């Protein structure tokens, strides 16, 4: 079967879905996510500006009568002024950096011509999920039910703040608290859950591709049989990881500075978050591990047999039956022997996952970066710089 035009495989995780169409109609986005700054400004202002105005009118911006005024609530400021804009901007980054990934499966000949119909079916299925109205409506329902319940039971009204004032029968939402709970918080939760949905679409598509009879080359210099481009594509999700780290940093910062908590008591939470988010982004790539392991075993067996035959012939020709040194000089036999050894070494060093330690380290740094400023509550700038240099050097 003849390969279809590469343009058909110009797949994007973000150019689709009801919200994308709504942005198009509201002139907040173009066909390929133009008007990024307009989207960021509009969504951020809808989530943050009413809170600022309502708390200003109630005198709860900087200090009393609220024990935790709005502008000193690190969690809310980080959530709406850092994490939310980054989550919105991440769409453009992911679109630009992952759109060529699907094409590379075709251009590199990894998907065999006989499997193109199955590859097309997997791609079409991913597009249907990405564009699903039912799934996005389901996310809205989840935010309106489970999201509200989680906030009320884990963070919300355990003490007075700009969100809730102390009354005779407990904590009551302020006008700003009502806007926060009804509008601002659901916006962030929905956008974040929508990213999780996209990661699921990506995971499912890669899993379906991994079931194909892929043409993997164990001697490929990328040490991943030609699939290392998948590991590099995960860098596109660094903004998503950064935003998640910022959300955790905001929660920890508020509890440390205004709740009296000890920063070091959150170290397990921080490490768990970094590990979980790395797993979230890198785990989809491990679906190729069985294929890579099979390619590595097959390559070692094939090149091992070829090496044995070649070495035997080389030994018979040049060792067991010596020839004049003049005939040995300039012969290609030694170079061929060296090339064969190099090929075997490449296969032996081949990874069984299409990413390396450098990829893990960069993604971990993107996740942990927002947490580093919290260390200033325990260490001075000089002490923190010294500790970081010791780790790096």
Buried (B, 14 or more C-beta within 10 A) or exposed (E): EEEEEEEEBEBBBBBBBBBBEEBBEEEBBEEEBEBBEBBBBBBBEBBBEBBBBBBBEBEBBEEEEBBBBBBBBBBBBBBBBBBBBBBBBBBBBBBBBBBBBBBBBBEBBBBEEEBBEBBBEBBEBBBEBBBBEEBBEEBBEBBBEEBBEEBEEEBBBEEBBBBBBBEEEEBBBBBBBBBBBEEBBBBBBBBBBBBEBBBBBBBBBBBBBBEBEBBBBBBBEBBBBBBBBBBBBBBBBBBBBBBBBBBBBBBBBBBBBBEEBEBEEBEEEBEEBBEEBBEBBBEBBBBBBEBBEBBBEEBBEBBEEEBEEBBEEBEEBBEEEEEEEEEEEEEEEEEEBEEBBEBBEBBBEBBBBBBBEEBBEBBBBBBBBBBEEBBEEEEEEEEBEEEEEEEEE
